[in-house]
Amino acid sequence: MFSPRRPCRSLRARLADRFNRRARRRRVALLIVATSVSCFDLGSRFEPLDLGRAERRLFAQTPSDHNVRTDNPTLASRSYYDGAETLGRVGHEAILRRDILHQLKKFAHMQYLEEIEKIPEDVREEHREEYKNGILRQYLNNEEIFTQILDNHIRKLLFYNDYVVSRPKDQIEEQTKQLETEFNAKMLPELKETFGCKTQKELEDYFEREIGSDYAQEKRIFMQQTLGELWMNYNLGEEDFDPTVVDLRRYYEAHRDIYRVAPRVRWQAMTVYFGRKRSKDEARRKLAHMGNAVQAEPDPRRQETLFAEVCRVDSEDVFASKGGYRDWTERGSLRSQVVENAIFSEDLPVGSLSRILEDENSLTIARIIERVPERIKSFPEVQEEVREKLIADRREAMRKTYEERLSKRFSIEIYAITPEEREKWFRSAERETESATGRDVY
């Protein structure tokens, strides 16, 4: 018995994969859904917004003074929530516990919405609350998630600090109004659709009731981080960088393994089991009879159809009703090493039937429909992909340089956060009965 599926990855591994997807999509929508967490891949639900055009429109005027003092009193006197614990500061912007918890709770809720759909509908409602609370508890006390959200939040605050101290107050107010208009016109409707709300009031209630956070805080974080992101893009500019063919070829030769295509096979198989109810010899006789029925067909073009017909009648595995067809299969994806070695062996030609392959409790005959050998993609095939990679790498290097320059300009201070303190904060978040605006959550 074998399975063509890969072993399921753990939730932790899938979570790490999502966090590593740092595709820098030029869409404000991604910032809306993920706030500062870049792991939500929900951008396809939103209408793309040209960030390049937005940043040029917002920052069309030259700042009157790029050397504004970072101890700007209007920045220093800013206050968001009374009594909110401060985890640290980036320049004059506080890192609030509420901001980190908001992003953790929203991330946990988005994971819940994804996972709950995998539960059968007949028992989904019965376990909905239990499932949601279990995922929330799991993520609230996850040190890895906390660290990544905090790091990303610090990075966005660096950009926002530079924006605030580099622009005149009247321009900041005007640009904030422009962005708020974009938010209300495009992003608010999409948020309502995502969470199944018809009005803004329903959306506000949803954030408090289902996520345990506050819609106003969601909007504030979005405005802050988007302005910082747009300012970063504006400062990086549209560099005229076009790698030469020599550059592309040099990268291709140095990274040929990246473009290696693994061998794969499309095939059919018929299987008979043996064990307590049937001896191995009895199973072998039955399978041999099935194979001989197919082999007796002289026309190779008819053999595939006949093979499928025999499978539907006599094969005993889960693919029997599908005529024994298996989709494209790569090495390492089958449970049976015996079957995998046979179908990837050049000794089994395309269109031919294998010998009887014996596994722990089954016998199998395989037939290859199509085989693609291992190869490395040619340079012309990947030339544009390499070009985009080099441009993206150059852009990322510029962003890191800009980020390093800001980290020297603005002090970054993280107060000591012990695991005990973090656990206390997260556990208290589960019992909070008041939102950031003072309204009851439960």
Beta strands, then each sheet from edge to edge (+ up, - down):
strand 1: 86-90
strand 2: 93-96
strand 3: 260-261
strand 4: 264-273
strand 5: 325-330
strand 6: 357-358
strand 7: 362-372
strand 8: 375-376
strand 9: 412-414
sheet 1: 2+ 1- 9+
sheet 2: 3+ 8-
sheet 3: 5+ 4- 7+ 6-
end
